[in-house]
Amino acid sequence: VDVKEGLTPMDEDVADLLRKTPKKVLLVANKVDNTQRANDHAEFYSLGLGEIYCISAINGSGTGDLLDELVRDFEVEEEEENIDTDLPKIAVVGRPNVGKSSMINALIGQDRNIVTNISGTTRDSLLTRYNLFGFDFMIVDTAGVRKKGKVFEDVEFYSVMRSIRSIESSDVCILMLDASQGLESQDLNLFSLIQRNNKGVVIVVNKWDLIEKDTNTSKDFEARIRERIAPFDDVPIIFTSVINKQRIFKVLETAKMVYESRTQQISTSRLNEEVLPIVKEENPPPSYKGKHIKIKYVMQLKTAYPQFVFYCNLPQYIREPYRRYVENRMREIYNFHGVPITLYFREK
C-alpha cells in the first residue's frame, strides 16, 4: 500500500480477496521516507491483514525486517542428491553463446540450464552431478566471460567473477570455442587462466556443423589452435556439434582421461626406472663451461597436480630448453595430455 496516497477503495477490494486465501499475507506500506509518514500507516490496520511493515523502496529502510519475515517460512529444500565433495569437478568455460549450457543439457538429457541466442543468459555457476554410462563427476556450467572493456553491468561482472572461481576450484576445464569465430584473444586469456591455476584442460570446438569442410579442414583448424596456444600445445582438441549431439560423449571420455592423468601418482622406483635412463644415458643435460651435470634420481611430490623433483649436482645450470625436453618426454611416457606438470631441479 502507498502511505502517501492513504487507504483507497482499491486497497480494500484487494484486502477482501487476500483474507480469503489460506496463504500467509504480508502488508507492506511503501514510501515511508521520513518520521512524519511513519505515523500515517495506522489507518491500514482497518484492512485486517495483521502487522504492517513500513519500508521505503527509494532508500531501502525497513526492507531488512521485511526480508527476515519473508524468508522465515521458506522450506529449506534438500539437494536432489548428496553432493560428494570428493567427486571430480569439471568446469565448462568459454565466451558467451558458444554452447556451454547446450552441451550440459545434451549430456544430462534434460533442459536444466536455460539456452537462448542472447549472450549472457547464464548468470551463475550451475553445479550438476553426472553419473551415467560409468561416469560420476560434478559438471559446472559457467557464465560466458567477455573482455573487461565490454562488461558494463554489475550483474555480469559478478557472473564473470563466479566463472573465474569455478575455474579455480575445478579439476579439469572444458574450454569451448565457437568454430565460426575461431580462437580469439579472450579464449587465449581463459586458456592462460586455466594454465596459471594448473588445471587440466580439454579444448572443444563447438558448432562444427556450420563450417564448410574439405579433407584437411579439421587438421588445419587444429594446427592453427596449437600454434596460438604454444608452447602449451599438448592439449586434446575435439570438434563437436552439440545441436547434432556429435562427439559430445568423446568430450566426457577425454575429460575423464585428463582427470585420471592429473591425479595419478607414480612411484619413485618406476620413475627412476623409466625416466632416469633418458636424462643419464640417452640425452643427459649439456655441460656448462666444462662442468658436467649429473642427475642422480627423481621423485614425484604429493600435490594436487603432477610435480617432480630431479636431484642433481649443479641444478643452477639446467637451461629452459632442456627442462622442456624432459617435460615433453614425460608427457609421452605417462600420457600427460592436457595436464599441467612442473619440474624442479634441486641440489643433492
C-alpha positions as CSV (number, residue, x, y, z in Angstrom):
1,V,0.0,0.0,0.0
2,D,1.0,3.6,-0.5
3,V,1.3,5.7,2.7
4,K,1.5,8.9,0.6
5,E,-1.9,8.3,-1.0
6,G,-3.5,6.7,2.0
7,L,-6.2,4.0,2.2
8,T,-8.1,3.6,-1.2
9,P,-11.2,1.6,-2.2
10,M,-8.9,-0.5,-4.4
11,D,-6.8,-1.4,-1.3
12,E,-9.9,-2.6,0.5
13,D,-11.0,-4.7,-2.5
14,V,-7.7,-6.4,-2.8
15,A,-7.6,-7.0,1.0
16,D,-11.0,-8.7,0.8
17,L,-9.6,-11.1,-1.7
18,L,-6.4,-11.8,0.3
19,R,-8.3,-12.5,3.5
20,K,-9.9,-15.5,1.8
21,T,-6.6,-17.1,0.9
22,P,-5.1,-19.7,3.2
23,K,-1.6,-18.4,2.4
24,K,0.4,-16.0,4.6
25,V,-0.1,-12.4,3.6
26,L,2.4,-9.6,4.5
27,L,1.0,-6.0,4.5
28,V,3.8,-3.6,3.3
29,A,3.4,0.2,3.5
30,N,5.8,1.8,1.0
31,K,7.0,5.4,0.7
32,V,7.6,5.8,4.5
33,D,10.6,8.1,3.7
34,N,10.5,10.2,6.9
35,T,9.3,10.1,10.5
36,Q,6.2,12.1,9.7
37,R,4.9,9.5,7.3
38,A,5.8,6.7,9.8
39,N,2.7,7.7,11.8
40,D,0.4,7.7,8.8
41,H,0.4,3.9,8.4
42,A,-2.0,3.2,11.2
43,E,-5.2,3.6,9.0
44,F,-4.2,0.4,7.1
45,Y,-4.8,-1.8,10.2
46,S,-8.5,-1.5,9.2
47,L,-7.7,-3.9,6.3
48,G,-7.4,-6.7,8.8
49,L,-4.2,-8.2,7.5
50,G,-2.2,-8.0,10.7
51,E,1.1,-6.3,11.2
52,I,2.2,-3.6,8.8
53,Y,5.8,-3.5,7.6
54,C,6.9,0.1,6.8
55,I,9.5,0.4,4.1
56,S,11.0,3.0,1.8
57,A,11.9,1.4,-1.6
58,I,13.8,4.5,-2.6
59,N,16.3,4.4,0.3
60,G,15.9,0.8,1.5
61,S,14.8,1.5,5.1
62,G,12.7,-1.3,6.6
63,T,13.5,-3.8,3.9
64,G,15.7,-5.9,6.2
65,D,12.9,-6.7,8.6
66,L,10.6,-7.4,5.7
67,L,13.1,-9.8,4.2
68,D,13.6,-11.6,7.5
69,E,9.8,-12.2,7.8
70,L,9.5,-13.2,4.2
71,V,12.1,-16.0,4.4
72,R,11.0,-17.2,7.9
73,D,8.6,-19.7,6.5
74,F,10.6,-20.8,3.5
75,E,11.3,-24.5,3.5
76,V,15.0,-25.5,3.2
77,E,14.9,-27.8,0.2
78,E,17.2,-30.8,0.3
79,E,19.6,-31.1,-2.6
80,E,18.4,-33.6,-5.2
81,E,21.5,-35.6,-4.5
82,N,24.0,-35.6,-1.8
83,I,27.0,-33.8,-3.3
84,D,30.2,-35.7,-2.8
85,T,33.0,-33.1,-2.5
86,D,35.5,-35.8,-3.5
87,L,34.0,-36.2,-6.9
88,P,35.9,-34.8,-9.9
89,K,34.8,-31.3,-10.7
90,I,34.7,-30.3,-14.4
91,A,34.0,-26.7,-15.4
92,V,32.7,-25.8,-18.8
93,V,34.1,-22.3,-19.6
94,G,34.2,-20.1,-22.7
95,R,33.0,-16.8,-24.2
96,P,29.3,-16.0,-24.2
97,N,27.0,-18.0,-26.5
98,V,29.5,-20.8,-27.6
99,G,27.2,-23.6,-26.4
100,K,28.2,-24.3,-22.8
101,S,24.6,-24.7,-21.4
102,S,23.5,-26.6,-24.5
103,M,26.4,-29.0,-24.0
104,I,25.4,-29.8,-20.4
105,N,21.7,-30.1,-21.4
106,A,22.7,-32.6,-24.1
107,L,24.8,-34.6,-21.7
108,I,22.3,-34.9,-18.9
109,G,19.4,-35.4,-21.3
110,Q,17.2,-32.6,-19.8
111,D,16.8,-28.8,-20.2
112,R,18.3,-28.0,-16.8
113,N,20.2,-24.9,-18.0
114,I,18.4,-22.1,-19.9
115,V,19.5,-21.8,-23.5
116,T,18.8,-18.7,-25.7
117,N,20.6,-16.9,-28.6
118,I,21.1,-13.9,-26.2
119,S,24.7,-13.6,-24.8
120,G,24.8,-13.6,-21.0
121,T,21.7,-15.8,-20.4
122,T,23.7,-17.9,-17.8
123,R,24.4,-15.6,-14.8
124,D,25.5,-18.1,-12.1
125,S,27.7,-21.1,-12.0
126,L,25.4,-24.1,-12.0
127,L,26.6,-27.4,-10.4
128,T,25.2,-30.7,-11.7
129,R,26.1,-34.3,-10.8
130,Y,26.6,-36.5,-13.8
131,N,26.5,-40.3,-13.0
132,L,25.6,-42.1,-16.3
133,F,27.4,-44.6,-18.5
134,G,30.1,-45.3,-15.9
135,F,30.9,-41.6,-15.2
136,D,30.5,-39.9,-11.9
137,F,31.5,-36.3,-11.5
138,M,30.3,-32.8,-10.9
139,I,29.9,-30.6,-14.0
140,V,29.7,-26.8,-13.7
141,D,28.0,-24.6,-16.2
142,T,29.6,-21.1,-16.0
143,A,28.7,-17.6,-17.3
144,G,30.3,-16.5,-20.5
145,V,33.4,-14.4,-20.0
146,R,33.9,-11.3,-22.1
147,K,36.7,-8.8,-22.2
148,K,36.7,-6.4,-19.2
149,G,36.0,-3.4,-21.5
150,K,32.7,-4.9,-22.7
151,V,31.4,-5.6,-19.2
152,F,29.2,-2.7,-18.1
153,E,26.6,-4.3,-15.8
154,D,27.3,-5.2,-12.2
155,V,25.4,-8.5,-12.6
156,E,27.7,-9.6,-15.4
157,F,30.8,-8.5,-13.5
158,Y,29.9,-10.8,-10.6
159,S,28.9,-13.6,-13.0
160,V,32.4,-13.4,-14.5
161,M,33.9,-13.5,-11.1
162,R,31.9,-16.6,-10.2
163,S,33.1,-18.2,-13.5
164,I,36.7,-17.5,-12.6
165,R,36.2,-19.0,-9.1
166,S,34.7,-22.1,-10.8
167,I,37.9,-22.5,-12.8
168,E,40.0,-22.1,-9.6
169,S,38.0,-24.8,-7.7
170,S,37.8,-27.3,-10.6
171,D,40.0,-30.2,-11.5
172,V,39.5,-30.1,-15.3
173,C,38.2,-27.3,-17.5
174,I,36.5,-27.8,-20.8
175,L,37.3,-24.7,-22.9
176,M,34.6,-24.3,-25.5
177,L,35.2,-22.3,-28.7
178,D,32.8,-21.2,-31.5
179,A,34.0,-22.8,-34.8
180,S,32.6,-20.0,-36.8
181,Q,34.6,-17.4,-34.9
182,G,37.8,-19.4,-34.2
183,L,40.3,-18.9,-31.4
184,E,40.0,-15.3,-30.2
185,S,42.0,-13.2,-27.7
186,Q,39.5,-13.8,-24.9
187,D,39.8,-17.6,-25.4
188,L,43.6,-17.2,-25.0
189,N,43.0,-15.3,-21.8
190,L,40.8,-18.1,-20.4
191,F,43.4,-20.7,-21.5
192,S,46.1,-18.7,-19.8
193,L,44.0,-18.5,-16.6
194,I,43.4,-22.3,-16.7
195,Q,47.2,-22.8,-17.1
196,R,48.1,-20.5,-14.3
197,N,45.8,-22.4,-11.9
198,N,47.4,-25.7,-13.0
199,K,44.1,-27.3,-14.1
200,G,43.6,-30.0,-16.7
201,V,42.2,-28.7,-20.0
202,V,40.3,-30.0,-23.0
203,I,39.5,-27.7,-25.9
204,V,36.1,-28.3,-27.5
205,V,35.4,-26.6,-30.9
206,N,31.6,-26.4,-31.0
207,K,29.3,-25.5,-33.9
208,W,31.4,-27.6,-36.3
209,D,28.3,-28.3,-38.4
210,L,28.4,-24.6,-39.5
211,I,31.8,-24.9,-41.2
212,E,32.3,-25.8,-44.8
213,K,34.7,-28.7,-44.8
214,D,37.2,-30.4,-47.1
215,T,39.7,-33.2,-46.5
216,N,42.1,-31.2,-44.2
217,T,39.7,-28.7,-42.6
218,S,39.9,-30.1,-39.0
219,K,43.7,-30.7,-39.3
220,D,44.3,-27.1,-40.4
221,F,42.0,-25.7,-37.7
222,E,43.7,-27.8,-35.0
223,A,47.1,-26.7,-36.2
224,R,46.1,-23.0,-36.0
225,I,44.9,-23.5,-32.4
226,R,48.1,-25.3,-31.3
227,E,50.2,-22.6,-32.9
228,R,48.3,-19.9,-31.0
229,I,48.5,-21.7,-27.6
230,A,52.2,-22.7,-27.9
231,P,54.3,-23.7,-26.0
232,F,51.4,-25.4,-24.0
233,D,50.2,-27.2,-27.1
234,D,49.9,-30.7,-25.7
235,V,46.1,-30.3,-25.2
236,P,43.3,-32.6,-26.5
237,I,41.2,-30.8,-29.2
238,I,37.7,-32.2,-30.0
239,F,35.4,-30.9,-32.8
240,T,31.7,-31.2,-31.8
241,S,28.2,-30.1,-32.8
242,V,26.1,-30.0,-29.7
243,I,22.9,-29.4,-31.6
244,N,23.5,-32.6,-33.5
245,K,24.9,-34.4,-30.4
246,Q,28.1,-35.1,-32.4
247,R,31.1,-36.4,-30.4
248,I,29.8,-35.0,-27.1
249,F,30.4,-38.4,-25.4
250,K,34.0,-38.2,-26.5
251,V,34.3,-34.9,-24.6
252,L,33.4,-36.7,-21.4
253,E,35.8,-39.6,-22.1
254,T,38.7,-37.1,-22.8
255,A,37.9,-35.0,-19.7
256,K,37.9,-38.2,-17.6
257,M,41.2,-39.3,-19.1
258,V,42.7,-35.9,-18.3
259,Y,41.5,-36.0,-14.7
260,E,43.0,-39.5,-14.2
261,S,46.3,-38.4,-15.7
262,R,46.3,-35.3,-13.5
263,T,45.7,-37.3,-10.3
264,Q,48.0,-40.2,-10.9
265,Q,50.8,-40.9,-8.5
266,I,53.9,-42.6,-10.0
267,S,56.2,-44.5,-7.6
268,T,59.8,-43.3,-7.2
269,S,61.1,-46.7,-8.3
270,R,59.1,-46.6,-11.6
271,L,60.2,-43.0,-12.3
272,N,63.9,-43.9,-11.8
273,E,63.5,-47.0,-14.0
274,E,61.8,-45.2,-16.9
275,V,62.9,-41.5,-16.7
276,L,66.5,-41.7,-15.3
277,P,67.9,-43.6,-18.4
278,I,66.7,-40.7,-20.5
279,V,68.4,-38.0,-18.5
280,K,71.5,-40.0,-17.7
281,E,72.3,-42.0,-20.8
282,E,70.0,-41.2,-23.8
283,N,70.2,-37.4,-23.6
284,P,72.0,-36.0,-20.5
285,P,72.0,-32.2,-19.7
286,P,74.6,-30.3,-21.8
287,S,77.7,-29.3,-19.8
288,Y,78.1,-25.7,-18.9
289,K,81.7,-24.1,-19.0
290,G,83.2,-27.6,-18.8
291,K,81.1,-28.6,-15.8
292,H,79.1,-31.8,-16.2
293,I,75.6,-32.0,-14.7
294,K,74.7,-35.4,-13.3
295,I,71.1,-36.2,-12.4
296,K,71.0,-38.8,-9.6
297,Y,67.3,-39.6,-9.1
298,V,63.8,-38.3,-9.5
299,M,60.6,-38.4,-7.4
300,Q,57.1,-37.1,-7.5
301,L,55.7,-34.7,-4.9
302,K,52.4,-35.3,-3.3
303,T,50.5,-32.3,-4.7
304,A,47.2,-31.6,-6.4
305,Y,48.7,-31.9,-9.8
306,P,51.9,-33.6,-11.1
307,Q,55.1,-32.1,-9.8
308,F,58.5,-33.8,-10.0
309,V,61.9,-33.2,-8.4
310,F,65.1,-34.1,-10.1
311,Y,68.1,-34.2,-7.8
312,C,71.4,-33.3,-9.4
313,N,74.8,-31.8,-8.6
314,L,74.5,-28.5,-10.4
315,P,70.8,-27.6,-10.8
316,Q,71.6,-23.9,-11.5
317,Y,73.0,-24.8,-14.9
318,I,69.8,-26.6,-16.2
319,R,68.5,-24.5,-19.0
320,E,64.9,-24.0,-20.1
321,P,65.2,-25.9,-23.4
322,Y,66.4,-29.0,-21.6
323,R,63.7,-28.6,-18.9
324,R,61.1,-28.5,-21.7
325,Y,62.7,-31.6,-23.4
326,V,62.4,-33.6,-20.2
327,E,58.8,-32.4,-19.7
328,N,57.8,-33.4,-23.2
329,R,59.3,-36.9,-22.8
330,M,57.4,-37.4,-19.5
331,R,54.2,-36.3,-21.2
332,E,54.8,-39.0,-23.8
333,I,55.6,-41.7,-21.3
334,Y,52.8,-41.0,-18.8
335,N,50.1,-39.6,-21.0
336,F,50.0,-36.1,-19.5
337,H,48.0,-34.7,-22.4
338,G,46.1,-31.6,-21.3
339,V,47.7,-31.9,-17.8
340,P,50.0,-29.2,-16.3
341,I,53.2,-30.6,-14.9
342,T,56.0,-28.8,-13.1
343,L,59.7,-30.0,-12.9
344,Y,62.1,-28.9,-10.2
345,F,65.9,-29.4,-10.3
346,R,67.5,-29.4,-6.8
347,E,70.9,-30.0,-5.5
348,K,71.7,-33.3,-3.9
